[in-house]
Amino acid sequence: MTVERREGSAEHYRHRSVLLDSAVELLVSDSAGRYVDGTFGRGGHSRLILAHLDSAGALLGIDKDPQAIESAQSLSEEDGRFRVFHGSFAELGQAIDQQGWSLVHGILLDLGVSSPQLDDAERGFSFMRNGPLDMRMNPEQPPSAAQWLAEADEQEIANVIFRYGDERFSRRIARRIVERRKEKALQTTFELAELVAGAVPRKEKHKHPATRTFQAVRIFINRELEDLEAGLAAGAKRLLPGGRLVVISFHSLEDRLVKRFMRDLARGPRLPKGVPVTAEQEASGFRLVRKALKADEQEVNDNVRARSAVMRVLERVSDSDGSQRSN
């Protein structure tokens, strides 16, 4: 996710990724290494990673969003060390194979929706800007949020809003959506936001009533948690000894999944009590690096979206056979 500052007209933006310096510092251990930015966005992390690499280093940028890929292609034309893959980081293994690589020195995942996506009304991610009710990170892949809300049954809608948004009034909201579409299907972000606001009887202080519903629908439409599970598993398998997986999360569903995945790998196999095992069988090939990091006060002051950011780092410490890194 990026910080976005307007400079002059609405067409000019400057992006600064949340936890940018810390993420790259913890990621890059070898200036001649191979790295993956699994969420290129507008290239904030990628450009700084490249600045830390020498002429022998290489970086692969991955993104679902065609607009992000346009920016990535421009960077690849500027810098021959940078390669591009259009797709989800769930396809990380395939993306790495396409480069002729097997293992890499580090992988970065900066989760969630980016500032350019949120602030472009035509993308339909935000209830603060009126636009088509889309929410797709890759607009080439159906369904859009509007299409799904027009076709899904009431129970499915309620389940999604509750599961991914932790919305206690999910059933009321789903009922209103189904009632509304009998007359006219929801088409815009303002229509959905207004409907949700009318369905929620008790409002949270300093939070728009539609916040949880928009988050839930977006996560579902983009298969964000499913992709995250696949991306974490693929990433851990593709790390060299000494290589790191750096993940920045922006809401509790993501962070819980990342925390559990990293903790379980670092802990090693959970064997039944009383079973005789060797030290090698008990040992994990991974370790956690530092405690979870959060944005500092200055970064939060610069961008309120940074307040929920949590960064976790996992390092592979040995090969699957237990041998330690030699360098």
C-alpha positions in Angstrom: 0.0 0.0 0.0 1.3 3.5 -0.8 1.1 6.9 0.7 -0.3 9.3 -1.9 0.2 13.0 -1.9 -1.3 15.4 -4.4 1.0 17.8 -6.0 -0.7 20.5 -8.0 -3.3 19.0 -10.4 -5.1 15.8 -9.8 -3.1 14.1 -12.5 0.2 14.4 -10.5 0.9 12.1 -7.6 3.9 11.1 -5.5 3.8 7.7 -3.9 5.7 6.5 -0.8 5.1 3.0 0.3 4.3 2.4 4.0 7.3 1.0 6.0 9.4 1.5 2.8 12.9 1.8 4.2 12.4 -0.8 6.9 11.0 -3.3 4.5 13.8 -3.0 2.0 16.5 -3.0 4.7 15.2 -6.3 6.1 14.7 -7.8 2.6 18.0 -7.1 0.8 20.9 -9.1 2.1 22.9 -9.6 -1.1 23.4 -6.8 -3.6 23.9 -9.3 -6.3 20.9 -11.4 -5.4 17.5 -12.2 -7.0 14.4 -10.6 -5.4 10.6 -10.5 -6.0 8.3 -7.6 -5.3 5.0 -9.5 -5.4 2.9 -6.4 -5.2 4.5 -3.9 -7.5 1.8 -1.2 -7.3 3.4 2.0 -8.6 6.9 0.7 -7.9 7.8 2.4 -4.5 9.4 -0.7 -3.1 10.8 -1.9 -6.4 12.7 1.3 -7.1 14.3 1.3 -3.6 15.2 -2.4 -3.9 16.9 -1.7 -7.2 18.9 1.1 -5.6 20.3 -1.5 -3.1 21.3 -3.9 -5.9 24.5 -3.9 -8.0 24.7 -4.7 -11.7 24.5 -8.4 -11.0 21.3 -8.2 -9.0 17.8 -8.8 -10.4 14.3 -8.0 -9.4 11.0 -9.4 -10.5 7.8 -7.3 -10.1 4.4 -9.0 -10.0 0.9 -7.4 -10.0 -2.7 -8.2 -10.9 -3.5 -4.6 -11.9 -3.0 -3.7 -15.6 -2.3 -0.1 -14.7 0.4 -1.2 -12.3 1.8 -3.4 -15.0 2.1 -0.4 -17.3 4.2 1.3 -14.7 6.3 -1.8 -14.3 6.9 -2.1 -18.0 8.2 1.4 -18.0 10.6 0.6 -15.2 11.8 -2.5 -17.0 12.6 -0.3 -20.1 14.6 2.0 -17.8 16.5 -0.7 -15.9 17.5 -4.0 -17.4 17.8 -5.7 -14.0 14.0 -5.5 -13.6 11.5 -8.0 -15.0 7.7 -8.1 -15.0 5.0 -10.7 -14.5 1.3 -9.8 -14.9 -0.7 -12.0 -12.4 -1.2 -12.7 -8.7 1.5 -13.4 -6.3 -0.4 -16.7 -5.8 1.4 -17.6 -9.1 4.8 -16.8 -7.6 6.3 -20.1 -8.4 5.3 -19.9 -12.1 6.6 -16.3 -12.2 10.0 -17.3 -10.8 10.2 -20.2 -13.2 9.6 -17.9 -16.2 12.7 -16.0 -15.3 14.8 -19.2 -15.4 15.3 -18.9 -11.6 14.8 -21.6 -9.0 15.3 -19.9 -5.7 15.5 -16.3 -4.7 17.1 -14.2 -2.0 14.0 -12.4 -0.9 10.3 -11.8 -1.5 8.2 -8.8 -0.5 4.4 -8.7 -0.3 2.7 -5.4 0.5 -0.9 -6.5 0.9 -4.3 -4.8 0.4 -5.5 -2.1 -2.0 -3.2 0.7 -3.1 -3.7 4.4 -2.8 -4.0 4.8 -6.6 -6.7 2.2 -6.7 -8.6 3.7 -3.8 -8.3 7.3 -5.1 -9.5 6.5 -8.6 -13.3 6.7 -8.6 -13.5 4.6 -11.7 -12.0 1.6 -9.9 -14.9 1.5 -7.5 -12.9 0.6 -4.3 -13.9 3.6 -2.1 -17.3 4.7 -0.6 -15.8 8.2 -0.4 -15.8 8.6 -4.2 -18.7 7.9 -6.5 -18.0 5.6 -9.4 -18.8 2.2 -10.9 -19.2 -0.6 -8.3 -16.2 -2.6 -9.6 -13.5 -3.3 -6.9 -11.5 -5.6 -9.1 -7.7 -5.3 -8.9 -7.7 -6.9 -12.4 -10.7 -5.5 -14.3 -10.2 -8.1 -16.9 -11.3 -10.9 -14.5 -15.0 -11.2 -13.7 -17.2 -10.7 -11.7 -17.2 -7.1 -10.7 -18.7 -6.3 -7.3 -21.9 -5.0 -9.0 -22.2 -8.3 -11.0 -21.8 -10.4 -7.9 -24.2 -8.4 -5.7 -26.8 -8.7 -8.5 -26.6 -12.5 -8.7 -25.5 -13.9 -5.4 -28.1 -15.2 -3.0 -28.9 -13.5 0.3 -27.1 -16.0 2.5 -23.9 -15.9 0.5 -23.8 -12.1 0.6 -24.4 -12.1 4.4 -21.7 -14.8 4.9 -19.1 -12.8 2.9 -19.9 -9.5 4.7 -19.6 -11.2 8.1 -16.6 -13.4 7.4 -14.4 -10.8 5.6 -15.8 -7.6 7.2 -16.7 -8.8 10.7 -19.9 -6.9 10.2 -22.5 -7.7 12.9 -25.3 -6.4 10.8 -24.4 -8.5 7.7 -27.8 -10.2 7.5 -29.6 -6.9 7.5 -27.3 -5.5 4.8 -27.7 -8.6 2.6 -31.5 -8.4 3.0 -31.5 -4.8 1.9 -29.3 -5.5 -1.1 -31.6 -8.3 -2.3 -34.7 -6.2 -1.7 -33.1 -3.3 -3.6 -32.1 -5.3 -6.6 -35.7 -6.4 -7.2 -36.3 -2.8 -8.3 -32.8 -1.8 -9.6 -29.5 -3.4 -9.2 -26.7 -1.5 -7.4 -24.4 0.1 -9.9 -22.3 2.7 -8.1 -20.2 3.0 -4.9 -22.5 5.7 -3.5 -25.6 3.6 -4.0 -24.0 0.7 -2.0 -22.7 3.1 0.7 -26.1 4.7 1.1 -27.9 1.4 1.3 -25.4 0.1 4.0 -25.7 3.3 6.0 -29.5 2.9 6.0 -29.3 -0.8 7.1 -26.9 -0.3 10.0 -28.8 0.8 13.1 -25.8 1.7 15.3 -22.9 3.7 13.9 -19.3 3.4 15.0 -17.6 6.7 16.0 -15.1 7.9 13.4 -15.9 5.1 11.0 -18.3 5.2 8.0 -21.0 2.5 8.2 -20.0 1.0 4.8 -16.3 0.5 5.8 -16.7 -3.2 6.8 -19.0 -4.1 3.9 -16.7 -2.5 1.2 -13.7 -4.3 2.7 -15.5 -7.6 2.7 -16.8 -7.4 -0.8 -13.3 -6.3 -2.1 -11.5 -9.2 -0.3 -14.0 -11.7 -1.7 -14.1 -10.4 -5.3 -10.3 -10.4 -5.5 -9.8 -13.7 -3.6 -7.3 -11.9 -1.4 -7.0 -14.4 1.4 -6.9 -17.4 -0.9 -4.2 -15.7 -2.9 -2.3 -14.8 0.3 -2.3 -18.4 1.5 -1.0 -19.6 -1.8 1.6 -16.8 -2.1 3.0 -17.5 1.4 3.4 -21.2 0.8 5.0 -20.6 -2.6 7.3 -17.9 -1.3 8.6 -20.0 1.6 9.5 -22.8 -0.8 11.4 -20.5 -3.1 13.7 -18.9 -0.6 17.4 -19.6 -0.6 19.0 -20.3 2.9 19.3 -16.8 4.3 16.5 -15.5 2.1 13.6 -13.6 3.7 9.9 -13.3 3.2 8.7 -9.8 4.2 5.0 -9.2 4.4 3.1 -6.0 5.2 -0.5 -6.4 6.2 -3.2 -3.7 6.7 -6.1 -5.5 8.4 -6.4 -8.2 11.0 -7.6 -11.0 8.7 -4.4 -10.7 6.7 -2.1 -10.3 9.7 -3.6 -13.3 11.6 -3.0 -15.5 8.5 0.6 -14.2 8.0 1.4 -14.5 11.8 0.1 -18.0 12.0 1.9 -19.1 8.8 5.2 -17.7 9.9 4.9 -18.9 13.5 4.1 -22.5 12.4 7.1 -22.6 10.0 9.5 -21.2 12.5 8.2 -23.6 15.2 8.8 -26.7 13.1 6.9 -29.9 12.9 4.5 -30.6 15.8 5.2 -34.2 16.7 3.2 -36.3 19.2 4.6 -36.5 22.7 6.7 -39.6 23.4 7.7 -40.1 19.8 11.6 -40.5 19.6 13.0 -37.9 17.2 16.5 -36.5 16.4 17.4 -32.9 16.9 17.4 -32.5 13.1 13.8 -33.8 12.9 12.7 -31.3 15.6 14.5 -28.3 14.1 12.8 -25.8 11.8 14.4 -24.5 8.6 13.0 -21.1 9.3 13.1 -18.4 12.0 11.2 -15.2 12.7 13.2 -12.0 12.3 12.5 -9.4 15.0 9.0 -8.7 16.4 6.2 -7.4 14.2 7.0 -3.8 13.1 4.5 -0.9 12.8 4.6 2.5 11.2 6.1 5.2 13.4 4.2 8.3 14.6 5.6 10.5 11.8 4.5 8.1 9.1 1.0 7.8 10.5 0.8 11.6 10.7 1.8 11.7 7.0 -0.7 9.1 6.0 -3.6 7.8 8.2 -3.7 4.6 6.2 -0.3 3.6 7.7 -1.8 3.3 11.2 -2.9 -0.3 10.6 0.2 -1.5 8.9 2.0 -4.5 10.4 5.2 -6.0 9.0 6.4 -9.5 9.7 9.6 -11.2 8.4 10.4 -14.9 8.0 13.9 -16.1 7.2 15.0 -19.5 5.8 18.0 -20.6 7.9 18.8 -23.9 6.3 18.0 -26.2 3.4 15.4 -28.9 3.8 18.2 -31.3 4.6 19.3 -29.1 7.6 22.5 -27.8 6.1 23.3 -24.1 7.0 24.0 -21.4 4.5 27.6 -21.4 3.5 28.3 -17.7 2.8 
